[in-house]
Amino acid sequence: MMFTKKSKSDFLSYLLEFIQLVLLIILIYLVIKSKPLNTYDNVFLNDLIDNWNKSPITRILKIENNETCPDNANPLFSYEWEGTNPACDCRKNNYFGIKAEIFPNECSLIQGFIGCVNIRGRRKREVTKWKDSKICIERMQNANYFSLREGLGSDGECNPGYKVCGVDTKKFKLCFPDSIDCPINKISFTNSEKASNANYNKMIKLSDDWYLHSSNKHVNDTLIIDVKYSEGRVCINPSETNYKENHLKLKGDIQNTHKGNHKCITKLNKVMFDQRFSSIDSNSKFKFYQDNEILKLVEVLPQLNAQDLIHTVSNIHQRSFIYWSPFCNNNTQLDPVKLLVEINDLSSFDGYLLVFKIFSITLLILNIMFIPVYYLLGQQHKYQVFMNTLLVILLIAFIVSNILMVFLILEKLPLINNLSGIKCGDIISNQIFQTIGNNIEKLLDYCFMILYIVISLLALLVLKCSI
């Protein structure tokens, strides 16, 4: 069968339409796969910055239970109690054959019909009391990790005019001016008014049973910068808290009581717990609930597993300044301040990705609208010409924005290379920066692939118009 000139033209148009649709699908896939850097929402990076921006503790004070910390002070720790989930109590149902159990979640219509009743959940709340006491801390003014680096030489020793007052998470010295007193570098909760160690030079009576001793003489110990609550070891992910979720005896222990003894999920380099935290003190969760007036909220719940509360251990942990090698301080490319400023600038890349998504979705919509217009009105119709012109403008804008982003990323190549191979911090810190560097490299690869696809789409459109 011989093809006429018109049939050959139609066949070529169909083929180009098909290729264009395939390219559009690939384009959308690439845009979706090119994940935003989300440096603002990076919990690991934010935790590192928050740690470096804090100042050491200079004073500890106890306040009355009905008071709040003074304006220049904060609670020793702050923990958001997780509350309790609603449940459905079917132990008094009126039907035989229905198990008398407590089920998770609110009662369904059928459960309510057979006599089950809802157990109201308790809302989350912030708790700050430890050993039945509200403890507040005051921090040193203008003495965060960045300012303290000035006193440390590249050899790891304190410069002249500075003294050692503690160590960071990797036992490197933290140097303070000779003219000021060292901050608190050791605290201990005991039952005795007299500290077992003569180096403790301050004492606060918390209750008839508990005393808090503190000292600034333990210069070889880690400074107390972060204090965190946990039921066991601290999770590697700062947004996760290691706690036991439910203390009701539910059917089959559905809500986590036998899914494991921790709530940590994230792993970083196959590590689930943050070894940079060390325990300060422990207490039973029953007593912790009692001190923070949580026990009265949960003891009215049916079948509360009080033994579970008694056997669960509550802990508060401390962490010093997160280590950054003194050997990197003199390298401007590896200076932590410079790195953080440059990483903050990377947030503009996420805006470009959002533009890419808008462009690609618009292209797909226009292409879908293209097909019926072409077949119903013909290629030379003024509406079709308008659509072609709109597509050309959109593709050119897409190409220009993509080229701009490629140039912006290429300008950051020194930063990318530094981040990808950085070894100035501990394993966790290095992984944070290396992940950001690797993500930028992947983003650059996707930008080039997207650019090739968009240029191909523009070439296809020009070819279609010439047929």
C-alpha positions, 0 to 999 in steps of 0.5 A, a space after each residue: 500500500 502506497 502512502 500519500 504525502 498527507 498520510 505520511 505527514 499525519 503519521 509523522 505528526 502522530 509519532 511526534 505527538 507520541 514522542 512528546 508525550 513520552 518526553 513529558 512523562 519522563 520530565 515529570 518523573 525527573 522533576 518529582 525525583 529531584 528532591 528539595 534540599 530542605 535545609 531549613 527542615 533538616 532536623 539533624 542540621 538544626 540540632 547541630 546549629 542549636 547546640 552550637 548557638 547555646 551557651 554553657 550553664 552558669 547557675 542552677 536554681 530551684 523555683 516554687 511549683 507555681 512559678 515560672 523560670 525568671 526571664 534570664 533563665 529556662 527549665 533544665 529540660 523540657 519534655 512534651 508528654 505524649 498524652 494517651 490515645 482514645 480507646 474503646 472499653 468493651 468489658 461490660 458489653 451486653 452480648 455473648 461471644 464478644 470478647 470483653 477487651 479494651 480496643 484501641 481507637 474510639 468505639 465504632 457504631 457497632 461497638 457502641 450498640 453492644 454496650 462498649 464505651 469510649 475512653 477519652 484520650 489525654 492531651 499532650 502537655 509540657 513537663 519540666 519537673 524532676 525529682 518533684 522540683 522545678 529546676 531552672 538554669 541561667 546561661 553564660 552571656 555571649 559565649 556560644 561554641 563559635 566564640 569559644 573557638 577563638 581560645 583554642 589553637 590548631 594544636 588542640 591546646 588553649 591559647 595564652 590568656 585562656 583556660 580549660 573549663 571542659 571538653 566537647 563531645 570528642 573530649 577536645 578542650 573548650 577554652 574560656 578567658 582567664 578573666 571569667 569563672 568556668 561554667 558548670 561542668 558537673 551536676 549530680 542528684 543524690 540523697 545526701 546533703 553532703 556530696 561524695 566528691 569534694 569538688 562539688 562546690 554548690 548544693 540545692 535542696 530539692 526536697 526532703 529526699 533529694 539534693 542537687 550538687 553542682 561544680 565548675 571544677 571538673 574541667 576534664 568533663 563535658 560541659 552541660 549544653 543540652 539536657 534531654 528526657 528519654 526512657 532509655 538511650 537518646 534517639 539519633 534523630 532529634 525529632 524522635 523521643 524514646 518513650 513507651 507509648 501506652 500503659 493500658 492493657 489493650 487487646 493484644 497489646 496493639 499500641 506498642 507495648 510489645 513492639 520493642 522497648 523504644 520509639 526510635 525509628 531513624 538510623 544514621 550510618 546504621 546507628 539508632 542512638 545518639 552516643 554523644 548524650 550521657 545520663 545525668 540521673 534516672 527515676 521511675 516513670 511512675 514517680 516522674 508521672 506523679 511529680 508532674 501531675 500526670 499520674 492523676 490523669 492516667 490513673 483513672 483509665 481502666 486497666 492502667 498498667 501501673 507495674 509497667 510505669 514502675 518498671 519503666 525508667 525515666 532518664 535525663 541526659 546531657 550533651 556537651 558542645 558537638 565536636 568540630 576539629 580545631 584543625 579545620 578552624 584555620 581553613 576558611 572553606 571548613 570554618 563552621 560559620 562559613 559552611 552554615 552561611 553557605 548552606 543557608 543560601 542553598 534554600 533558594 534551590 528549592 524555589 527553583 524546583 517548585 518553579 520546575 514542577 509548575 512548568 512541567 505540570 503546565 506543559 502536561 496540561 497544555 499537551 493534553 489540550 493540544 491533541 483534541 484541538 489538533 484533530 478537531 480544528 487542524 494544525 493551522 487554526 488560530 487557536 492551535 497557533 496560539 497554543 504552539 506559541 504558548 508552549 514555545 514561550 513556556 519551554 524557553 522560560 523553563 530552559 532559562 530557569 534551568 540554566 540559571 539553576 545549573 550556574 548557581 549550583 556550579 558556583 557552589 562546586 567548592 562547597 559541594 566538594 568540601 561537604 562531600 568529603 568533610 571529616 571535621 566533625 564526628 560521624 553524625 555531623 560529617 554524615 549531615 554535611 556529606 548528605 547535603 553535598 551528595 544531594 546537591 550533586 544529585 540535584 545538578 545531575 537532574 538539572 542537566 537531564 531536565 535541561 536535555 528533555 526540555 530542549 528536546 521538547 522545544 525541538 520537537 515542537 518546532 519540527 511539528 510546526 514545520 510539517 
